[in-house]
């Protein structure tokens, strides 16, 4: 990365953002974590701010969060109580702020709660709208645990009723699932958009 910054004349965050947008990936050798690196992460992750971890490992914060989750590493209580964390992990937000910057403590809280916490509770605890939570979860590679992947019979019936005419943005809100999951379920059940949907302003493009 230091050489990329020098050659391109751009900050690291800008390079990572453009690489993600273009779908560029690091070679496996770069993505690989050595045993020594994993041990160093286990030692420092509980209490070290992410900014310092990024400098220490020379990896993006998303890669560090992902490896920490894979290895079952968690932030310590003292980390969340300290000044660099921003706020304590279990403190719920009282106001939804869609454009608020994600603090490190917010990201750690999302990583901890996202797999098993119902969306209404996530919205309450994080103080962010559903769309912002989904977007950040996708960026971090967070996944729901299997119970959240199952569609009930009533949900499938509701999807069959609404999919032909309802814009995807509204379907995401109704079902509390990302658009990719909704598209996949619609295809599995042979659901199609109606001709009037494609003729309307909200269709945007064929789906």
Residue pairs with C-beta under 8 A, 6 or more apart in sequence:
1 12
1 15
1 58
4 15
5 11
5 12
5 15
8 15
16 60
25 31
31 63
33 41
33 67
37 57
38 67
38 71
40 56
40 57
41 53
41 57
41 64
41 67
41 68
41 71
41 73
42 71
42 73
44 53
44 56
45 53
45 64
45 68
45 73
45 75
46 73
46 74
46 75
46 76
46 79
47 75
47 76
47 78
47 79
48 56
49 84
49 104
50 61
50 64
50 104
50 107
51 104
53 61
53 64
54 60
54 61
54 64
57 63
57 64
61 107
62 139
62 140
62 141
65 107
65 108
65 111
65 140
66 140
66 141
68 74
68 111
69 111
69 142
74 112
75 85
75 89
75 105
75 108
79 85
80 87
80 88
80 89
80 105
80 108
81 88
84 104
85 103
85 104
85 105
85 108
86 103
86 104
86 105
86 106
87 103
87 105
88 105
89 105
89 108
89 109
89 112
90 125
92 124
92 125
92 127
93 124
93 125
93 126
93 127
93 128
94 127
95 127
96 123
96 127
96 128
96 129
97 127
97 128
98 128
98 129
98 131
98 132
100 127
100 128
102 110
102 136
106 126
107 136
107 140
109 125
109 126
110 122
110 126
110 133
110 136
110 137
110 140
110 142
111 140
111 142
113 121
113 122
113 125
114 122
114 133
114 137
114 142
114 144
115 142
115 143
115 144
115 145
115 148
116 145
116 147
116 148
117 125
119 130
119 133
119 176
122 133
123 129
123 130
123 133
126 133
130 172
130 173
130 176
131 169
131 172
131 173
134 172
134 178
138 178
149 181
151 159
151 185
155 175
156 185
156 189
158 174
158 175
159 171
159 175
159 182
159 185
159 186
159 189
159 191
160 189
160 191
162 171
162 174
163 171
163 182
163 186
163 191
163 192
163 193
164 191
164 192
164 193
164 194
164 197
165 193
165 194
165 196
165 197
166 174
167 202
167 203
168 179
168 182
168 183
168 207
171 179
171 182
172 178
172 179
172 182
175 182
183 207
193 203
193 206
193 207
197 203
198 206
